[in-house]
């Protein structure tokens, strides 16, 4: 393996990343995907013009309504800054929506309250029954899947669509930035509603009554017929995460929570320990590569950071004990789950095969209902191009 080990000459993507290929100059297909995405969604004058067009549409659609958009908030840097940007800079009237899955850190909860109060933004918190949430997270761990926090991702997306539909709001603003976060390989993070139902039925002990799980068909219905669009403002406007943190701290007494997605304690464990130690997956490779390509850090600094552990070795044992207790594992049950065979999303029924078959034909349709084409489809295109070479 070491003899075949390679690192992308443009970023720090390496041979641990699924489906990676290299050209004659050592540049990977992932760097090509990043460049294509960056060209598709430019910043500067062109990006600002496109964003202002969205702002105009959002204000028109929200006329005579209490809110003109929804912002999903977590207490993290991106969503906190997005609230400021939407309300203070562009005069939008957002409803902030937070999903409470029982794992938010105290700091993140305080951050949400501080920013929404200061900006006079209404906040709606959707609380999932913790016994359900606990059960489904354990189900994903028992299934041996790499991305055990998919249920949280799915619940967030589902509740944003549902509340938008209830309030007759046509625009949902998402605080994600591919320039600082990158796009994860499908093999590391894929999941869907069909697979979630199967996993819970096979490994779970509870019926999901409060857990929101929007199906692929219902997703298309809300996006196409109800015309609810998810917009990613940071694709277009100038955004520097470090500057945003500094502003939030000074303006709102906001607090930093210690790391990427560490505002949620289960997400922190899933990324920094479960993926890394059980599957050998270091998601920092993707994030740091994006930051190198965006000139937010140097390739040398990124490679140096990757030599450090993604978790704190002095506190990890206590963090795992906390997780075992909070999830309600029986004695030794966690150890059994940890030793179980590693699986992938291919090992369980899902909608992935259908999506792959129709991806080429539905791309124009997807582009219509999702103004920013999901990176999932960009990956499919690039890998198909590699196969044809």
Kinemage of the C-alpha trace (Angstrom):
@kinemage 1
@onewidth
@group {chain A} dominant
@subgroup {mainchain}
@vectorlist {calphas} color= white
{ca unk a 1} P 0.000 0.000 0.000
{ca unk a 2} L 2.785 2.419 0.936
{ca unk a 3} L 4.444 1.851 -2.455
{ca unk a 4} L 1.251 2.961 -4.190
{ca unk a 5} L 0.571 5.864 -1.840
{ca unk a 6} L 0.128 9.201 -3.599
{ca unk a 7} L -0.962 12.692 -2.608
{ca unk a 8} L -2.584 15.149 -4.978
{ca unk a 9} L -0.162 17.815 -6.184
{ca unk a 10} L -2.808 20.540 -5.883
{ca unk a 11} L -4.413 19.622 -2.549
{ca unk a 12} L -3.870 16.893 0.059
{ca unk a 13} L -6.336 14.329 -1.309
{ca unk a 14} L -4.560 10.984 -1.190
{ca unk a 15} L -5.057 7.323 -2.098
{ca unk a 16} L -7.235 6.770 0.987
{ca unk a 17} L -9.981 8.734 -0.788
{ca unk a 18} L -12.372 6.460 -2.734
{ca unk a 19} L -12.345 6.713 -6.520
{ca unk a 20} L -9.300 8.970 -6.671
{ca unk a 21} L -7.262 9.118 -9.866
{ca unk a 22} L -4.236 11.198 -10.859
{ca unk a 23} L -3.208 12.817 -14.116
{ca unk a 24} L 0.293 13.024 -15.558
{ca unk a 25} L 1.038 16.060 -13.373
{ca unk a 26} L -0.066 14.352 -10.146
{ca unk a 27} L -3.297 16.366 -9.877
{ca unk a 28} L -6.273 14.316 -8.696
{ca unk a 29} L -9.773 14.108 -10.126
{ca unk a 30} L -10.949 15.607 -6.822
{ca unk a 31} L -8.992 18.785 -7.543
{ca unk a 32} L -10.631 18.833 -10.958
{ca unk a 33} L -14.060 18.454 -9.333
{ca unk a 34} L -13.271 21.302 -6.957
{ca unk a 35} L -12.184 23.569 -9.806
{ca unk a 36} L -15.322 22.751 -11.784
{ca unk a 37} L -17.524 23.530 -8.780
{ca unk a 38} L -15.612 26.762 -8.125
{ca unk a 39} L -15.993 27.844 -11.753
{ca unk a 40} L -19.690 27.000 -11.670
{ca unk a 41} L -20.269 29.141 -8.574
{ca unk a 42} L -17.843 32.086 -8.772
{ca unk a 43} L -17.585 34.798 -6.181
{ca unk a 44} L -16.646 38.372 -6.951
{ca unk a 45} L -18.813 40.551 -9.189
{ca unk a 46} L -20.536 37.636 -10.953
{ca unk a 47} L -21.285 35.752 -7.741
{ca unk a 48} L -22.549 38.875 -5.990
{ca unk a 49} L -24.869 39.617 -8.912
{ca unk a 50} L -26.336 36.117 -8.744
{ca unk a 51} L -26.781 36.316 -4.965
{ca unk a 52} L -28.503 39.710 -5.209
{ca unk a 53} L -30.871 38.163 -7.734
{ca unk a 54} L -31.726 35.500 -5.139
{ca unk a 55} L -32.206 38.205 -2.493
{ca unk a 56} L -34.644 40.011 -4.758
{ca unk a 57} L -36.579 36.781 -5.415
{ca unk a 58} L -36.649 35.955 -1.687
{ca unk a 59} L -38.065 39.370 -0.791
{ca unk a 60} L -40.703 39.141 -3.533
{ca unk a 61} L -41.776 35.654 -2.464
{ca unk a 62} L -42.074 36.734 1.164
{ca unk a 63} L -44.199 39.803 0.563
{ca unk a 64} L -47.096 39.987 3.061
{ca unk a 65} L -45.682 36.991 4.963
{ca unk a 66} L -44.132 37.010 8.422
{ca unk a 67} L -40.910 35.457 7.101
{ca unk a 68} L -39.330 35.367 3.663
{ca unk a 69} L -36.782 32.611 4.289
{ca unk a 70} L -35.638 29.943 6.728
{ca unk a 71} L -32.120 29.484 8.070
{ca unk a 72} L -31.070 26.199 9.622
{ca unk a 73} L -28.958 27.058 12.680
{ca unk a 74} L -26.600 24.985 14.825
{ca unk a 75} L -24.690 27.562 16.858
{ca unk a 76} L -21.687 27.058 14.587
{ca unk a 77} L -19.729 29.716 12.721
{ca unk a 78} L -21.372 29.353 9.318
{ca unk a 79} L -25.040 29.432 10.351
{ca unk a 80} L -24.439 32.154 12.960
{ca unk a 81} L -22.751 34.400 10.413
{ca unk a 82} L -25.441 33.608 7.859
{ca unk a 83} L -28.100 35.000 10.204
{ca unk a 84} L -26.133 38.235 10.472
{ca unk a 85} L -25.625 38.390 6.709
{ca unk a 86} L -29.280 37.732 5.880
{ca unk a 87} L -30.823 40.125 8.420
{ca unk a 88} L -28.285 42.909 8.928
{ca unk a 89} L -26.628 43.130 5.518
{ca unk a 90} L -29.395 42.160 3.086
{ca unk a 91} L -32.558 42.993 5.029
{ca unk a 92} L -34.160 39.569 4.823
{ca unk a 93} L -36.692 38.337 7.379
{ca unk a 94} L -35.551 34.832 8.322
{ca unk a 95} L -37.054 32.273 10.664
{ca unk a 96} L -34.232 30.412 12.411
{ca unk a 97} L -34.804 26.666 12.744
{ca unk a 98} L -32.764 24.448 15.039
{ca unk a 99} L -32.968 20.680 15.353
{ca unk a 100} L -32.515 19.424 18.909
{ca unk a 101} L -31.308 15.824 18.731
{ca unk a 102} L -30.114 15.822 22.333
{ca unk a 103} L -26.416 16.227 21.486
{ca unk a 104} L -25.920 19.979 21.088
{ca unk a 105} L -23.136 21.387 23.239
{ca unk a 106} L -23.995 24.034 25.839
{ca unk a 107} L -21.866 26.514 23.902
{ca unk a 108} L -23.812 25.987 20.671
{ca unk a 109} L -27.178 26.412 22.418
{ca unk a 110} L -25.983 29.678 23.990
{ca unk a 111} L -24.635 30.867 20.630
{ca unk a 112} L -28.004 30.350 18.942
{ca unk a 113} L -29.809 32.284 21.669
{ca unk a 114} L -27.292 35.131 21.658
{ca unk a 115} L -27.370 35.703 17.897
{ca unk a 116} L -31.119 35.286 17.373
{ca unk a 117} L -31.884 37.600 20.304
{ca unk a 118} L -29.428 40.268 19.178
{ca unk a 119} L -30.775 40.180 15.612
{ca unk a 120} L -34.418 39.889 16.728
{ca unk a 121} L -34.872 36.695 14.706
{ca unk a 122} L -37.605 34.269 15.727
{ca unk a 123} L -36.304 30.806 16.603
{ca unk a 124} L -38.156 27.521 16.220
{ca unk a 125} L -36.557 24.447 17.783
{ca unk a 126} L -37.739 21.035 16.673
{ca unk a 127} L -37.127 18.485 19.429
{ca unk a 128} L -36.835 14.813 18.508
{ca unk a 129} L -37.853 12.433 21.274
{ca unk a 130} L -34.459 11.496 22.681
{ca unk a 131} L -35.327 7.808 23.112
{ca unk a 132} L -35.967 7.663 19.360
{ca unk a 133} L -32.814 9.603 18.523
{ca unk a 134} L -30.713 7.474 20.829
{ca unk a 135} L -32.118 4.304 19.282
{ca unk a 136} L -31.497 5.284 15.680
{ca unk a 137} L -27.942 6.453 16.336
{ca unk a 138} L -27.238 3.111 17.996
{ca unk a 139} L -28.844 1.371 14.998
{ca unk a 140} L -26.369 3.030 12.633
{ca unk a 141} L -23.477 2.044 14.889
{ca unk a 142} L -24.742 -1.550 15.050
{ca unk a 143} L -25.048 -1.555 11.259
{ca unk a 144} L -21.317 -0.824 11.076
{ca unk a 145} L -21.718 2.109 8.700
{ca unk a 146} L -19.039 4.803 8.466
{ca unk a 147} L -21.316 7.865 8.602
{ca unk a 148} L -23.265 7.116 11.780
{ca unk a 149} L -24.504 10.702 12.012
{ca unk a 150} L -26.552 10.452 8.821
{ca unk a 151} L -29.804 10.361 10.859
{ca unk a 152} L -29.038 13.878 12.104
{ca unk a 153} L -28.347 15.131 8.570
{ca unk a 154} L -31.566 13.567 7.334
{ca unk a 155} L -33.626 14.979 10.197
{ca unk a 156} L -32.260 18.492 9.611
{ca unk a 157} L -33.072 18.430 5.891
{ca unk a 158} L -36.509 16.948 6.542
{ca unk a 159} L -37.534 19.461 9.170
{ca unk a 160} L -36.338 22.440 7.112
{ca unk a 161} L -38.522 21.343 4.212
{ca unk a 162} L -41.489 20.577 6.459
{ca unk a 163} L -41.418 23.921 8.255
{ca unk a 164} L -40.899 25.787 4.971
{ca unk a 165} L -43.959 24.025 3.562
{ca unk a 166} L -46.021 24.748 6.681
{ca unk a 167} L -45.098 28.446 6.658
{ca unk a 168} L -45.404 28.729 2.849
{ca unk a 169} L -41.776 29.882 2.660
{ca unk a 170} L -40.070 29.281 -0.683
{ca unk a 171} L -36.412 29.711 0.298
{ca unk a 172} L -34.210 27.864 2.779
{ca unk a 173} L -30.722 29.313 3.319
{ca unk a 174} L -27.962 26.843 4.173
{ca unk a 175} L -24.688 27.934 5.767
{ca unk a 176} L -22.334 25.566 3.969
{ca unk a 177} L -19.237 26.590 2.049
{ca unk a 178} L -17.532 24.075 -0.234
{ca unk a 179} L -14.485 26.348 -0.399
{ca unk a 180} L -13.745 25.781 3.294
{ca unk a 181} L -15.399 22.370 3.823
{ca unk a 182} L -14.871 20.569 0.515
{ca unk a 183} L -17.152 17.819 -0.774
{ca unk a 184} L -17.036 14.405 0.861
{ca unk a 185} L -16.804 11.188 -1.185
{ca unk a 186} L -20.179 9.482 -1.502
{ca unk a 187} L -18.676 6.297 -0.032
{ca unk a 188} L -17.948 8.092 3.235
{ca unk a 189} L -21.236 9.884 3.839
{ca unk a 190} L -24.015 8.541 1.602
{ca unk a 191} L -27.401 7.753 3.114
{ca unk a 192} L -31.063 8.091 2.189
{ca unk a 193} L -34.559 7.767 3.651
{ca unk a 194} L -35.087 4.243 2.332
{ca unk a 195} L -31.877 2.981 3.906
{ca unk a 196} L -32.623 4.756 7.178
{ca unk a 197} L -35.969 2.956 7.448
{ca unk a 198} L -34.304 -0.391 6.745
{ca unk a 199} L -31.475 0.175 9.246
{ca unk a 200} L -33.911 1.147 12.000
{ca unk a 201} L -36.187 -1.817 11.304
{ca unk a 202} L -33.271 -4.270 11.322
{ca unk a 203} L -31.237 -2.927 14.245
{ca unk a 204} L -33.542 -0.604 16.183
{ca unk a 205} L -36.005 -1.265 18.968
{ca unk a 206} L -38.338 1.719 18.599
{ca unk a 207} L -40.755 3.091 16.046
{ca unk a 208} L -39.889 6.557 14.806
{ca unk a 209} L -42.791 8.856 15.663
{ca unk a 210} L -41.131 12.253 16.126
{ca unk a 211} L -38.104 11.627 13.894
{ca unk a 212} L -38.589 13.439 10.563
{ca unk a 213} L -37.559 11.354 7.537
{ca unk a 214} L -38.535 12.931 4.245
{ca unk a 215} L -38.525 10.439 1.362
{ca unk a 216} L -36.790 11.026 -1.979
{ca unk a 217} L -40.184 11.323 -3.707
{ca unk a 218} L -41.530 13.743 -1.087
{ca unk a 219} L -38.320 15.741 -1.370
{ca unk a 220} L -38.891 16.128 -5.108
{ca unk a 221} L -42.558 17.005 -4.517
{ca unk a 222} L -41.713 19.810 -2.083
{ca unk a 223} L -38.871 21.089 -4.235
{ca unk a 224} L -40.616 20.924 -7.634
{ca unk a 225} L -44.353 21.309 -7.047
{ca unk a 226} L -44.139 23.426 -3.893
{ca unk a 227} L -41.097 25.261 -5.328
{ca unk a 228} L -39.120 25.240 -2.072
{ca unk a 229} L -35.497 25.964 -2.932
{ca unk a 230} L -32.364 25.475 -0.840
{ca unk a 231} L -29.846 28.254 -1.420
{ca unk a 232} L -26.194 28.312 -0.347
{ca unk a 233} L -25.232 32.013 -0.049
{ca unk a 234} L -21.564 31.304 0.701
{ca unk a 235} L -21.227 29.811 -2.769
{ca unk a 236} L -21.566 33.383 -4.066
{ca unk a 237} L -20.652 35.988 -1.444
{ca unk a 238} L -17.193 36.649 -0.046
{ca unk a 239} L -16.828 34.683 3.184
{ca unk a 240} L -13.835 34.104 5.424
{ca unk a 241} L -14.535 31.811 8.357
{ca unk a 242} L -11.791 33.236 10.580
{ca unk a 243} L -13.009 36.789 10.031
{ca unk a 244} L -16.572 35.606 10.703
{ca unk a 245} L -15.561 34.060 14.038
{ca unk a 246} L -13.826 37.244 15.097
{ca unk a 247} L -16.857 39.376 14.199
{ca unk a 248} L -19.302 37.044 15.972
{ca unk a 249} L -17.205 37.052 19.141
{ca unk a 250} L -16.904 40.839 19.186
{ca unk a 251} L -20.468 41.651 18.159
{ca unk a 252} L -22.526 38.954 19.895
{ca unk a 253} L -20.280 37.531 22.646
{ca unk a 254} L -20.351 34.322 20.600
{ca unk a 255} L -18.054 31.445 21.660
{ca unk a 256} L -15.968 29.049 19.596
{ca unk a 257} L -16.627 25.343 20.287
{ca unk a 258} L -13.235 23.872 19.423
{ca unk a 259} L -13.373 22.325 15.962
{ca unk a 260} L -15.223 21.627 12.720
{ca unk a 261} L -18.759 20.422 13.633
{ca unk a 262} L -17.786 20.136 17.307
{ca unk a 263} L -20.882 22.154 18.213
{ca unk a 264} L -22.643 18.765 18.243
{ca unk a 265} L -21.023 16.192 20.531
{ca unk a 266} L -22.135 13.104 18.605
{ca unk a 267} L -21.013 14.615 15.294
{ca unk a 268} L -17.666 15.401 16.894
{ca unk a 269} L -17.255 11.748 17.948
{ca unk a 270} L -18.416 10.441 14.553
{ca unk a 271} L -15.911 12.546 12.612
{ca unk a 272} L -12.886 12.626 14.876
{ca unk a 273} L -12.950 9.094 16.304
{ca unk a 274} L -15.430 6.611 14.770
{ca unk a 275} L -14.489 7.356 11.166
{ca unk a 276} L -10.801 7.757 11.877
{ca unk a 277} L -10.130 4.841 14.219
{ca unk a 278} L -12.645 2.269 12.969
{ca unk a 279} L -12.572 2.998 9.229
{ca unk a 280} L -9.280 4.780 8.663
{ca unk a 281} L -11.186 7.758 7.230
{ca unk a 282} L -9.770 11.206 7.907
{ca unk a 283} L -12.326 13.773 6.758
{ca unk a 284} L -9.773 16.535 7.340
{ca unk a 285} L -8.187 15.476 4.034
{ca unk a 286} L -11.232 16.834 2.225
{ca unk a 287} L -11.606 19.979 4.318
{ca unk a 288} L -7.932 20.899 4.209
{ca unk a 289} L -7.710 20.222 0.466
{ca unk a 290} L -10.536 22.672 -0.126
{ca unk a 291} L -8.793 25.266 2.020
{ca unk a 292} L -5.528 24.769 0.111
{ca unk a 293} L -7.358 25.183 -3.208
{ca unk a 294} L -9.020 28.332 -1.827
{ca unk a 295} L -5.698 29.767 -0.569
{ca unk a 296} L -6.915 29.682 3.042
{ca unk a 297} L -3.909 27.572 4.055
{ca unk a 298} L -0.795 26.219 2.397
{ca unk a 299} L -0.296 22.651 1.237
{ca unk a 300} L 2.646 22.311 3.651
{ca unk a 301} L 0.560 23.478 6.625
{ca unk a 302} L -2.235 21.081 5.660
{ca unk a 303} L 0.131 18.105 5.410
{ca unk a 304} L 1.600 19.018 8.788
{ca unk a 305} L -1.879 19.193 10.376
{ca unk a 306} L -2.761 15.757 9.008
{ca unk a 307} L 0.134 14.272 10.959
{ca unk a 308} L -1.696 15.214 14.176
{ca unk a 309} L -4.558 13.101 15.551
{ca unk a 310} L -8.060 14.446 14.807
{ca unk a 311} L -9.100 13.801 18.425
{ca unk a 312} L -7.611 14.764 21.783
{ca unk a 313} L -5.865 11.649 23.175
{ca unk a 314} L -5.968 13.007 26.723
{ca unk a 315} L -9.758 13.417 26.776
{ca unk a 316} L -11.035 10.825 24.301
{ca unk a 317} L -11.565 8.057 26.872
{ca unk a 318} L -13.797 10.291 28.971
{ca unk a 319} L -15.652 11.408 25.840
{ca unk a 320} L -16.300 7.769 24.889
{ca unk a 321} L -17.528 6.985 28.426
{ca unk a 322} L -19.919 9.936 28.161
{ca unk a 323} L -21.159 8.685 24.782
{ca unk a 324} L -21.690 5.125 26.056
{ca unk a 325} L -23.701 6.431 29.012
{ca unk a 326} L -25.741 8.920 26.988
{ca unk a 327} L -26.612 6.324 24.341
{ca unk a 328} L -27.546 3.806 27.026
{ca unk a 329} L -25.285 0.991 25.889
{ca unk a 330} L -25.367 -2.118 28.059
{ca unk a 331} L -22.049 -3.251 29.642
{ca unk a 332} L -19.673 -4.433 26.886
{ca unk a 333} L -22.275 -3.640 24.173
{ca unk a 334} L -20.218 -0.756 22.821
{ca unk a 335} L -17.124 -2.957 22.565
{ca unk a 336} L -19.108 -5.543 20.595
{ca unk a 337} L -20.398 -2.844 18.242
{ca unk a 338} L -16.897 -1.466 17.819
{ca unk a 339} L -15.524 -4.893 16.882
{ca unk a 340} L -18.333 -5.632 14.414
{ca unk a 341} L -17.369 -5.910 10.749
{ca unk a 342} L -17.146 -2.594 8.932
{ca unk a 343} L -19.869 -2.128 6.335
{ca unk a 344} L -20.732 0.376 3.617
{ca unk a 345} L -23.993 1.770 2.312
{ca unk a 346} L -23.777 -0.861 -0.471
{ca unk a 347} L -24.476 -3.552 2.134
{ca unk a 348} L -28.009 -2.356 2.863
{ca unk a 349} L -31.028 -1.523 0.647
{ca unk a 350} L -31.100 2.091 -0.515
{ca unk a 351} L -32.177 4.331 -3.381
{ca unk a 352} L -28.597 4.770 -4.564
{ca unk a 353} L -28.771 2.353 -7.518
{ca unk a 354} L -31.907 4.045 -8.852
{ca unk a 355} L -30.363 7.496 -8.473
{ca unk a 356} L -27.250 6.337 -10.350
{ca unk a 357} L -29.339 4.985 -13.225
{ca unk a 358} L -31.391 8.137 -13.625
{ca unk a 359} L -28.725 10.729 -12.701
{ca unk a 360} L -27.858 11.600 -16.289
{ca unk a 361} L -31.497 12.043 -17.293
{ca unk a 362} L -32.679 13.978 -14.248
{ca unk a 363} L -29.761 16.429 -14.040
{ca unk a 364} L -31.697 19.248 -15.811
{ca unk a 365} L -34.634 18.599 -13.473
{ca unk a 366} L -32.365 18.554 -10.393
{ca unk a 367} L -30.691 21.765 -11.590
{ca unk a 368} L -34.120 23.408 -11.744
{ca unk a 369} L -35.277 22.437 -8.251
{ca unk a 370} L -31.840 22.878 -6.649
{ca unk a 371} L -30.161 26.097 -7.835
{ca unk a 372} L -26.834 24.776 -6.535
{ca unk a 373} L -26.281 21.314 -8.031
{ca unk a 374} L -25.379 18.847 -5.234
{ca unk a 375} L -21.756 17.695 -5.278
{ca unk a 376} L -23.124 14.144 -5.355
{ca unk a 377} L -23.986 14.600 -9.041
{ca unk a 378} L -20.654 16.288 -9.791
{ca unk a 379} L -18.863 13.215 -8.401
{ca unk a 380} L -20.933 10.874 -10.550
{ca unk a 381} L -20.106 12.892 -13.675
{ca unk a 382} L -16.380 13.049 -12.963
{ca unk a 383} L -16.083 9.347 -12.181
{ca unk a 384} L -17.951 8.447 -15.356
{ca unk a 385} L -15.516 10.604 -17.295
{ca unk a 386} L -12.580 8.767 -15.675
{ca unk a 387} L -14.076 5.385 -16.647
{ca unk a 388} L -14.435 6.497 -20.276
{ca unk a 389} L -10.757 7.483 -20.569
